[in-house]
Amino acid sequence: MRVEFVFIPKEGEEPDHGLAFEMPGMPQTGDCVTITRPGQAGAASFIVRRVHWTLDYPGPATARCGAQPVLGKTTSVIAECEFEPGPYSSEEHQPAPALA
């Protein structure tokens, strides 16, 4: 299943960026996702906050009993995530030091 991850800053700003992955299943709300990249020391970790499904149904508005069923399809799945710094986070995903 193709899943696009969109990363939302905690401050409520616009989405940071998105990455698409082919996955064996769908992440659920509350899941922790860790992404590694070649040439990057450490990783980026995220918590799934919401999942958006876009579905396409080609038939009439309602299905009728006894009629040949019409099957819709999933056109996109987007997992909205927030950054979650962890012990193996890359430097760019570490929290900023507190100001004194």
N, C-alpha and C positions, 0 to 999 in steps of 0.2 A: 504494500500500500504506500502510495506517495503522500508524504506529510510535509507541509511547510511550517517551519518554526518562525514566529515573529516575536521579537524581543522588545518588551515594553519597559522603559526606565521606571523606577519606583516613584519618581517625582510627577508622573502623569503626563510626561512629554509625549511627542509623537513616537511611533515605533522606530527603534534603532535600525534594524535591518532584518532580513530573513534569510533562512537557509532551507533548502529542500533535501529530503532524504527518502530513500526507498526503505521501508520498514516492514518487519513481519507482523506487526500489530499496531494498535493505536495507543499513544500515550494518554493517560488519564489525568484529570485534575489532581494536583498534589504530587505527581511524579517528579522525581529529580532526574534531569537529563544532563549528561556530561559530554562535551564535544572536544575532541583533540584535533589538531591540524599539524601537517608536516612542517618542520622547521620552527614550531612554536614550543617554547618551554612551558610546561604546565597545561592546563585545560580551562575550559569555560563551563560553568555549571549553571543550570537554570531550573526553576520550579514551574511546572505547567499550571497556569491559572484558569484558562478557559479553552474549550475546543469548539471550533466553528466548522460545521458541516454544510456543504453546498450540494444539494441533490437536484437531479433533473428527472422529471416524470413525463414521459412522452404521450401518455394516454389521456382520456377524459378526466375531469376533476374527481370522479368517484369510480371505484371498481364495483362491478355488479356480481352478485352471487351466481355461480354457474357459468359465467362468461370466462373466456380464456384470460388468465391473469396477464396484466401488463407489468413488466418489471422496469423500475426506474434504475438510475445509476448514480454513483457518487462522482461528482465532478471535481470537488476539492475538499481537503481537510487542512485546517490551519490550527496549529497549537500556539496559543498566545502565552508567552513565558516572561518571567522576571528573572534578572540576574540574581544568583545566589552564590556569593563568594565561599570558597571552601579551601581546605588545606593544600590542595594541588592546583589552585587557580593560577593562571598565567598572570604576569605582572599587570597587564592591562585590565584584568578582572579582579584585582585586589581592591578592597575598600580604601578610600583616601584616608590618610592619617588625620586624627582629630586635631584641631587647632587649639592651642593653649590659651 
